[in-house]
Amino acid sequence: MTTAKRDTYTPETLLSVAVGVFNERGYDGTSMEHLSKAAGISKSSIYHHVSGKEELLRRAVSRALDGLFGILEEPGATRGRALERVEYVTRRTVEVLMAELPYVTLLLRVRGNTRTERWAMERRREFDHRVAHLLKAAAADGDLRADLDTRLATRLLFGMVNSLVEWYRPQAGSGYDRQQVADAVVRLAFDGLRTAS
């Protein structure tokens, strides 16, 4: 049985197993032995695919970050009024988080204890700064309230979005699809941020 797994194991399936273990035990609390047992393959088989657990962490958080930064390059994030763009980015962030839930969950849990974690945290800050810039532009256009600090608004907005990792479970049948959740986040956030008509 182990031989069959070893023959069919790929870097992608190993990454999926590792992300699950990291999310369950914490990155610092996970050993190569834990990963080996969860994958059902030997440690040497893991080393055949990666240099160690930090490489797995980097691949995992890169997947989440690539999804988030990819949003910023989409036409909906680069064209139109700043308000439309920030609403689009918010909606797509919810969708990416829900599509890549284990990977984004891991990204949100890194604490800066390793070089990879510090790199991931810096990239997250860069993403937040770019969204804050959009919020600031929307306020300058007169579409969002100018009495709110944009950095604080960005943190609160993404605090709401990021809280999805704590309760959204697609396999448990939460009763909400991606569209419903994205619509609700955008309505809750931006109806409170808009200037009065």
C-alpha positions as CSV (number, residue, x, y, z in Angstrom):
1,M,0.0,0.0,0.0
2,T,2.8,2.5,0.9
3,T,4.5,1.6,-2.4
4,A,1.4,2.5,-4.4
5,K,1.2,5.9,-2.6
6,R,4.9,6.4,-3.2
7,D,4.5,5.7,-6.9
8,T,1.6,8.1,-7.3
9,Y,2.7,10.9,-4.9
10,T,3.2,14.3,-6.5
11,P,4.5,17.5,-5.2
12,E,1.0,18.9,-5.4
13,T,-0.6,16.1,-3.3
14,L,2.3,16.3,-0.8
15,L,1.7,20.1,-0.6
16,S,-2.0,19.5,0.1
17,V,-1.2,17.1,2.9
18,A,1.4,19.4,4.4
19,V,-1.0,22.4,4.4
20,G,-3.5,20.3,6.3
21,V,-1.0,19.2,8.9
22,F,0.4,22.8,9.3
23,N,-3.1,24.1,9.8
24,E,-3.9,21.4,12.4
25,R,-0.6,21.4,14.3
26,G,0.8,24.8,13.5
27,Y,3.9,25.1,11.4
28,D,6.3,25.2,14.4
29,G,4.5,22.2,15.9
30,T,4.9,20.1,12.7
31,S,7.9,17.8,12.2
32,M,9.0,15.9,9.2
33,E,7.8,12.8,11.0
34,H,4.3,14.3,11.3
35,L,4.3,15.0,7.5
36,S,5.7,11.5,6.7
37,K,2.9,9.8,8.7
38,A,0.2,12.1,7.3
39,A,1.3,11.5,3.7
40,G,1.9,7.8,4.3
41,I,5.4,8.0,2.7
42,S,8.9,7.9,4.1
43,K,10.8,11.1,5.0
44,S,13.3,10.3,2.3
45,S,10.4,10.3,-0.2
46,I,9.4,13.7,1.0
47,Y,12.9,14.9,0.5
48,H,12.8,13.6,-3.0
49,H,10.2,16.3,-3.7
50,V,11.3,19.2,-1.5
51,S,14.3,20.3,0.6
52,G,12.2,20.3,3.8
53,K,9.2,21.7,5.6
54,E,10.1,25.3,5.0
55,E,10.0,24.8,1.2
56,L,6.5,23.3,1.6
57,L,5.5,26.3,3.7
58,R,6.9,28.7,1.0
59,R,5.0,26.8,-1.8
60,A,1.8,26.9,0.2
61,V,1.9,30.6,1.1
62,S,3.1,31.5,-2.4
63,R,-0.1,29.8,-3.8
64,A,-2.2,32.0,-1.5
65,L,-0.3,35.1,-2.2
66,D,-0.2,34.5,-6.0
67,G,-4.0,34.2,-5.9
68,L,-4.4,37.5,-4.0
69,F,-1.9,39.5,-6.0
70,G,-3.4,38.1,-9.2
71,I,-6.6,39.9,-8.3
72,L,-4.8,43.2,-8.4
73,E,-3.9,42.6,-12.1
74,E,-7.4,41.7,-13.2
75,P,-9.2,44.3,-15.4
76,G,-11.8,44.9,-12.6
77,A,-9.0,46.0,-10.3
78,T,-7.3,48.2,-12.7
79,R,-10.1,50.0,-14.6
80,G,-12.9,52.3,-13.6
81,R,-13.5,54.4,-10.5
82,A,-11.5,53.6,-7.4
83,L,-14.7,52.6,-5.6
84,E,-15.6,50.1,-8.2
85,R,-12.1,48.7,-8.2
86,V,-11.9,48.3,-4.4
87,E,-15.3,46.6,-4.3
88,Y,-14.1,44.3,-7.1
89,V,-10.9,43.5,-5.2
90,T,-12.8,42.8,-2.0
91,R,-15.3,40.5,-3.8
92,R,-12.5,38.6,-5.5
93,T,-10.5,38.4,-2.3
94,V,-13.4,36.6,-0.7
95,E,-13.7,34.3,-3.7
96,V,-10.0,33.4,-3.7
97,L,-10.0,32.9,0.1
98,M,-12.9,30.5,-0.2
99,A,-11.4,28.7,-3.2
100,E,-8.0,28.4,-1.6
101,L,-9.2,28.1,2.0
102,P,-6.4,25.8,3.4
103,Y,-3.7,27.8,1.8
104,V,-5.0,31.3,2.8
105,T,-5.7,29.9,6.3
106,L,-2.0,29.0,6.6
107,L,-0.9,32.4,5.2
108,L,-3.0,34.1,7.9
109,R,-1.5,32.0,10.6
110,V,2.2,32.7,9.9
111,R,3.9,34.5,12.8
112,G,7.3,35.6,11.4
113,N,9.4,32.9,13.1
114,T,11.2,31.9,9.9
115,R,12.5,33.7,6.8
116,T,9.6,32.3,4.8
117,E,7.1,33.5,7.3
118,R,8.6,37.0,7.4
119,W,8.6,37.1,3.6
120,A,4.9,36.1,3.6
121,M,4.0,38.7,6.2
122,E,5.7,41.4,4.2
123,R,3.8,40.4,1.0
124,R,0.6,40.5,3.0
125,R,1.4,44.0,4.1
126,E,2.1,45.0,0.5
127,F,-1.3,43.7,-0.5
128,D,-3.0,45.6,2.3
129,H,-1.1,48.8,1.3
130,R,-2.3,48.5,-2.3
131,V,-5.9,48.1,-1.1
132,A,-5.5,51.0,1.3
133,H,-4.3,53.1,-1.7
134,L,-7.6,52.2,-3.5
135,L,-9.7,53.2,-0.5
136,K,-7.8,56.5,-0.3
137,A,-8.4,57.2,-4.0
138,A,-12.1,56.3,-3.6
139,A,-12.3,58.8,-0.6
140,A,-10.5,61.4,-2.7
141,D,-13.1,60.9,-5.4
142,G,-15.8,61.6,-2.9
143,D,-17.3,58.1,-3.1
144,L,-16.2,56.9,0.4
145,R,-16.3,58.6,3.7
146,A,-13.3,60.9,4.2
147,D,-13.7,60.8,8.0
148,L,-12.3,57.3,8.3
149,D,-8.6,56.5,8.4
150,T,-7.9,54.4,5.3
151,R,-5.3,52.2,7.0
152,L,-7.8,51.4,9.8
153,A,-10.6,50.9,7.3
154,T,-8.4,48.4,5.3
155,R,-7.6,46.5,8.5
156,L,-11.2,46.3,9.5
157,L,-12.3,45.3,6.0
158,F,-9.8,42.5,5.8
159,G,-10.4,41.5,9.4
160,M,-14.0,40.8,8.2
161,V,-12.8,39.0,5.1
162,N,-10.1,37.0,6.9
163,S,-12.5,35.8,9.6
164,L,-14.0,33.5,6.9
165,V,-11.1,31.0,7.6
166,E,-12.5,30.6,11.1
167,W,-16.0,29.5,10.2
168,Y,-16.4,28.8,6.5
169,R,-16.3,25.0,5.8
170,P,-17.4,24.1,2.3
171,Q,-17.4,20.4,2.9
172,A,-19.6,20.8,6.0
173,G,-22.4,22.4,3.9
174,S,-22.3,25.8,5.6
175,G,-25.3,26.7,3.4
176,Y,-23.5,29.7,1.8
177,D,-21.9,29.7,-1.6
178,R,-19.1,32.0,-2.7
179,Q,-21.4,34.5,-4.4
180,Q,-23.6,34.9,-1.3
181,V,-20.7,35.4,1.0
182,A,-18.9,37.8,-1.4
183,D,-22.1,39.9,-1.9
184,A,-22.7,40.1,1.8
185,V,-19.1,41.2,2.6
186,V,-19.3,43.9,-0.1
187,R,-22.7,45.2,1.0
188,L,-21.8,45.2,4.7
189,A,-18.5,46.9,4.1
190,F,-19.3,49.5,1.5
191,D,-22.8,50.5,2.5
192,G,-21.1,51.7,5.8
193,L,-18.2,53.3,4.0
194,R,-20.1,55.2,1.3
195,T,-20.9,58.9,1.5
196,A,-24.5,59.7,2.1
197,S,-26.4,60.1,-1.3
